[in-house]
């Protein structure tokens, strides 16, 4: 349908130009001869036809033909772009569906393995400080690491293609934060670290995507624990004078070099990379933090020095009254 319309439009332009050339030359010629007699009239008519026949091909070759070629080329490019867009959208949908399916298929048997390994450990009544107990702990740690990797890839894919749909509700930051800290207490004790949790007396309600907030706290806490080998991790939650909620987490870990700070929130990036890297991880934690912060309109700032530790500060603005 669009091709027929464009073809008729171009033909109309051709016809208008042809008639215009003929009419202009004919009128000027007849005006010049003052309609002297019939023979002049037909001579002018034939002369105008000849003029139109000469001028029109010249105009067509230099102006109209390039125009038609450009229209065809633009249409071709437009069709190719539309096809590429459709293929990309289909590819994104298939990728997300594949990752979601694989995530489910991998997580389910791993969760079964972890749960049954815990049951076996309890049934055997293994002493906590025995080597066999350590084997079970390593099995749990490895399984959880695999699950976290799969989930991180799935969530990152959803954020990148806009497939993640947040649910904004009234949430309480203090409650979410305390729950996340309690879940990590065993790992903190194992590394002989100290957690300083400082929450001022206030209400910390805001409108946000709860799952996104949980992911932000989870990855920031995981990073602080993983990259700190001695010292402490200090977590603060308070409100400033404008009632904005301020969250900060400070560690005495390895810190981040100044050159790497600009790449800190890029997916799959780590300061120490390659097969010989010293630290585990897929480089998605802080990229997810940044993505969920943007969804919840949370500003994030990083202050870090190599070998001295890091401080991540979040400012929540969508504060809700009780």
N, C-alpha and C positions, 0 to 999 in steps of 0.2 A: 504493500500500500504506500509506504513512504517512498519507495523507488519510483512509482508511477507519478506521485505528486511532484517529486523533484524533476523528473523527466519533462512533465508538462510545463513546469515553471521555466526550465531552460528553453524549451521550444517557444514559449510565449515571449521570452526576452528576444530570441532570434527574430521572431515575427515582428515585434514592435520596432526593433532596430531597422529591419529591412523596409518596413512601411515608412518609417521616419525618414530614411535616406531618400526613398523615392518621392515622398510628398514634399520634402524640403526642396529638392532639386527641381521638381515640377513646378511648384509655386513660384520659385525664384525665376525660373525660365519664362513662364507665362507672364509674370509681372514685368519682366524686362521687355518682352515683345508686345506688351499691352493688348494681348489677345487680338493681334492684327488680323488673322484669318484662320480658317480651319486647318490649312496645311501646317502652319506654325504650331498649332495646338498639338497635332499628332506627332510632329517632329520633336516637340518638347517632351511629349509622353514617352516616345521611344528613347530619347536621350536620357531621360530620368531612369528608365528601366535599365539601360546600359550602365549608367552611373552606379545605380544600386548594385548591379551585378558585379561591378569592379570593386567598389568600396567594401561591400559586405564580406567577401572572402578575406580581404585584408584585415578587417576588424575581427572576423572569426578566428583567423590564424593567430593574431597577436594578443587578442583579449579574451574572446569567448571560449576558445579551445582550452587555453590554460585554466580558465575558470571551471570548466566541466571536469578537467583532470583533477583539479584541486578538490572539487566536491566529491568525486569518486574516491580519492585518496583518503579524505577525511572520513567518509563513510566506512571505508575499509578499516581504518584505524579505530573508529568507534565500535565497529562490530568486534574487532579483535580485543579491545579493552573490555567490552561487555562479556565476551567469552572468557577472558582471563579472570575477570572478577567473579563470574559464576564458578569457575574451576577453583579459585582460591577459597571462596566461601564453602564450597563443597568439601575441599580438602581440610579446611579448619573444622568443619562439623564432623567429618570422619575421624580427624585426629583427636578431637575432644571425646567423641564416643568411644574410640579405641582406647584412649588413656583411662577413661572412666571404667570401661569393661575390664581392662587389664588390671587396673587398681583393685577392683572388686575381686577378680579371680586370684590375684596374688595375696592380697591382705587376708582373705578368708582362710586359706590353709595355713598361713603363717600364724594367725591368731589361734588357730586350733593347736598348732605345735607349741606355742608359748603357754597356752592354758594347760595342756596336758603335761608339759614339762614341769610346771608348777605343782600339779597334782602328784606327779611321780616323786618330786622332791619332798613333798609333805608326807606322802605315804612311806617313803624310805626313812623318814626322820633323820635327815642328814645334818650333822653339826654345821653351824654357820661358817666356822673357820676351816672346814675341810677342803681338800682340793676338788672333790666331787661337787661341792656346793659352788665353788668358783666356776666349774664347767657349766653348771646350770645358769649362773649369772651371765656368763659370756654368751650363752645361747639366747638368753632374753635380750641382751644388749644388741647383738647382731640382728635379731629378728626385728626389733623395734627400729633399728637404723634403716633396715630395708623398707619397712612400712613408711617411715618418715620420708625417705627418698621418693617413693612412688607418689605419696600424697603431695609432696612439694612440686613435683613435675606436673601433676594434674592441676593443682591450684594455679601454678604459674601460667599454664596453657590457657586456663579459663580467663585469667586476668588479661592476658595479652590479646585475645580475640574478642573480649567483651562478653564472654559466655557466663561469667559469674554474676549472679543477680543478688545483690545484698538485701537483707531484710532489716529495715531500720525500726528499732523498738527502744523503749526506755531501759537502759542498763545501768548497773551499779559497778563502777570500776574497782572499788575497794574489794568487793567480794570476789570478782574475777581474778584480781591480782593475788590475793591471799591463797586461793585455790591452786593457782599455777605455781606459786612458791612452795607450797606443801608437797606437791607432786615431785619436786626436784630436790627435796631435802636429803634423800638417801644419796644422790649423786654428789651433793655438796659435802656431805660428811665423808664420803669415800675419798674425795680429793683433799680432805682436811682444810676446807675453806670456811670462812665465816660470812653469813648473810646478815646484813644490817637492814632491817625493814623499818622505815620511818614514815608513818602515815599520820598526818596531822588530823586533829578532830574536826571533821567537816563531812558533809554529804557529797558524794561523788557520783551523782546521777547525770546522765546525758543521753541524748538520742543518737544511737549508733547501730552499726551492724555488729551484733554480739560475736558472731563467729570471727569476723575480721579482727575485732579487739583481742579475742583469745589468741589468734595467730600472731598478732603483734607482740603481745607479752611473751608468748611461748618462745618465739625465735630470738627475741632480745635476751631473755633469760638463758636460753641454751647457749648462745654465743658467749655471754659473759662467763658462764661456767666452763665451757670448752676451752676458752683461750686464757683462762686464769689458772695458774699453778700454785700460787701462794699469795696469801693476803686475804682480801675480803671483796665482797660484792655489796654495794650499798644501793638500796632502792628507796626512792623518795616519792611521796604522793602528797600534794598540797594544792592550795588555791592562791592565786595572786590577788592583788587589790581589785582587779577588774572581774573577778570571779572565774577567770579561766583556770582550768585544771592543768597542773604541771606535773608531769611524770618524768623521772630521771633514773637512770641506772648507771652506776659507776663501778668499774672493776679495776683491779691492779694487775691486769694481765699483760699480754705482749704488746698491745697497742697497734696502731695503724700508721704507716708512713705517710707523710704529707703528699707524696706523688700518687698514692693509691686512693686517696680520699675521693677524688673526682670519679672513680670507677666503682666506688663502694656499693652502690645500689643497682649495678648492672647484673642481669641474670648470668649464672654460670661463671662468675669471676671470683677468683681468690688471689690474695696477694702472694701466697705460696702455692704454686700450681705445678702440674706435671706429676709423673709417677713417683717422683722422689719427694713430694710435698710432705710436710711434717704433720699436717692436721687433716682429719677426715672431713667430709662434707661435700655437697654438690654445688655450693656457691649460689643457692637460691634463697637462703634464709632472709637476708637483708633486702633482696629484690622483692620478696613477698611482703616484708614489713612496709616498704615504700609504697607498694601497690595498694595495700589495705589502708595505709594512712591517707592516700589520695582519695580513696572511696569515702572515707569517714571525715575528710577535710581536717586532717590532723597535720600540723607542721612538725617536722623532725629536724633536729640539729645534732651534729656530731663534733665532739672535741676530743682529739686523741693525739698522743705522742708515742712514737715507737719506743717500746721497752718501759713505758710509764703507765700504760692503761688507757681506758677510753670511757667517755661519758656520752650516752645517748639521751637527748631531752625531747620529750613530746609535749606539745601544747594542744589541749582539747578545747574547742570553742563552742561546740553545740551543747552547752550545759543546760540541764533541765531542772526546774524547781520541783520539789517533792509534791 
